[in-house]
């Protein structure tokens, strides 16, 4: 079972391992504004090529030294950056733990590189890359610029680009009161991504016809 799962995963995204990421921040500038919360959903694929969430990592993050805090941003997300009640960890600890877990899952899936999946991916990917650079992590599993954006995917598949509306259109429950929590948004985004990928397969969009024919021929040859 393990070898089949790895082969399917590696083939499905050209050797890329999708990891769903969401961040909450103290502004829009990835280089100067604090990363306050981050979550990463690790995905798995069964023997039928069906994608689902395996587990999610989640960290409240202490602002890095000298980080800018935009008041409007923290009023919007409701985070108190320096509250002890947050249980925040240093940025380096959070990023290293995520990279470690992603690297392990990527290897187990037989993939060569991980790619960020996010809603409006440029924002989350940018903050993740900036944090990786600040933490001087040399062996990052993440591709530096390739990403899968569920905004575009949902627009194509569901006619909606707002996360809450896309989830509801897909039949995924979405609670606006829990939104703008990195943990909640990551898991809803992961559910949405998996649903779109799985539905595309159910509708016959994957595997591609020539790949399906090859797989069928290989099966007949081995019998």
N, C-alpha and C positions, 0 to 999 in steps of 0.2 A: 504493500500500500504506500509506503513512504516514498519509494522510487517513482511510482506513478504520479503522486502528488507533486513531487519536485519537478518532474518533467513537464507536467501540465502548467504549473506556475511559471516556469522559465519560458515555455513556449508562448504563453498567453500575452505577456507584455515585453517580448523581445529581450528576455533576460533581466528586465527591471522588476524590482520588488516594490509595490506601492505601499506607502506608509501614510496614514491619514494624520494630518497635523492641524492643530489650532492654537493660536496664541492670543493672549490678552496683554495689552501694552499700555504704556503711559504716554502715548502719542503716535504719530505716523512716521517719524524719522527713525529708521532702523539703526542708524549709526549713533544717535545721541539719546534716544528715548528708551526708558527702561522696559525690559521684558519682565512682566509680572506673573504670568501664568502660562504653562504650556502643557499640552496633552498630545499623546501619540497613540493611535490605534494600530496594533499589529494585526494583519489579516492572515487568513488561512484559506486553503482551497481543498475541497474534497475530491474523491476519485472521479466525480462527474464534472469537475471543473467549476463547481459552485463556490463562489467567494463569500466569506463571512468574517465577522470580527472574532479574533482569537482572544486578545486581551488588550487593555488600555493602560498606558502609563500616564501619570498625572503629577505635576509639581506646581506648587506655589513658589514663585521665584523672588528672591530679594533683589532689589535694584542694584546693578553693578556700580562700582565706585565712580562718582561724577555723573551718573545718569540724570538726564532731564526728566522732570515729571510735569506733564501738561495737565493743569487742573481740569480742563474740559474733558479730557480723556478719562480720568479717574471718576469724574462725576457721572460719565456715561456708563462705565462698566461697574461702578460701585465698589471698586477695590480700594482698600486703604493700604498703600504700599508698605508702610512701616509698622503695621499692627502686628504684635506678637501672636495674636490669635490666628493669623494666617498659617503659621507653621512653615514659613518660607525657608527654602534652602538656597545656598549660593548658586548663582547661575551656572558656574562650572560643574557643580555636582549634578544638577538637573540635566544639562546637555550631555555630559559624559555617560550618565545612566541610560539616556535615550539612545545614544549612538551605540552603546554596548548591546542593548537589547535588540536594536534594529539589525546590527551586524550579525548577531547570532541567528535571528529569524531569516534574514536574507540568505545566509549560508545554508541553513536547513532546507530552504525552498529551492536551492540550486540556482539562485540568481547571482548576477555579477555586481549589480549596483541598485541602490534604493532610490525611489523617486517620491517626492512630496506630493500628496494628494490633499487639496484644501479648497475651501470655498473662497473665491478671489485669491487664488494661490500666490500671486506675486507678493502680496502683503506678508503672509505667513512664511513663505519661503525666504523672503528678504530678511525678516527678523531672525529666522533660524540660522541662515548663513552668517549674519552679523555676529550672533552669539557664538557660533562655532569658531569664527575668526578671533573674537575677543578671548576665547578660552584656549586658543592655540592648539586646537585639536587637528592633528595632521592626518589621521586615518579616518576621516569622515566617511560613512557609508553612503551619504546622500550625493546624488548628482548635483553639480553646482548650479545648473540652470534649467534642466528638464523638469517639468511638473505636469500633473493632471489636475485641471481646474474643474471642479464640480459645478461652477457657475455656468460654464459653457456646455458641459455635458447635460445638465438639467434643462438648460434652454433648448437644446436639441431634442432630448428625450421626452420632456414633460411640459415644455412651453413656459417654464418658470425659471427665473434666475435668482430670486430671493430665497435664502435657505429655508425659512419657515414655510413659504408658499410651495416650494419644490417638494419638501417633505410631505406636506398635506396632499399635494397632487399625487404623490407616490403611495399614499396610504400609510405614511409613517407619522406617528404622533409627534407633535412638537409643542412644547410648553414655553410660551414667550417669557414667562416669569423665570425660567431657568436658563434662558438664552444669555449669551455673553459670559458664560462660564466656559473656560477652555475644555473642561471635561465633557460637559453636556454637548457643546457644539461639535466637538471632535467625533463623538459617538453617533450623533445624528448625521454628520457628513459622511462618516464611514458606512452607515446603513444605506444612505442615499447612493453612494458610489457603488456599493455591492449590488444594490437593487438594479441599477442601470446596467452594470456589467452582466449580471445574471439574466436580465430580461433580454438583452441583446443576443445572448446565446440561445435563450428559449425561442426567440423569433427567427432563429436560423442565421444570424449574422456572424456567428463564430461556432466552430472553426471555419475558415475560408474553404470554399468548395474543393480546391485542389488539395488542401491539407486533409480534408475529410476523406477524399478519394484515396489518398496515399495511406492514411491510417487504416481504411477498410481493406485495401490491398495487402498491407502488411499483416493484418489479422488473418486473412484468407491463406496467405503464404505460410504462416506459422502453424496453421491447422493440419 
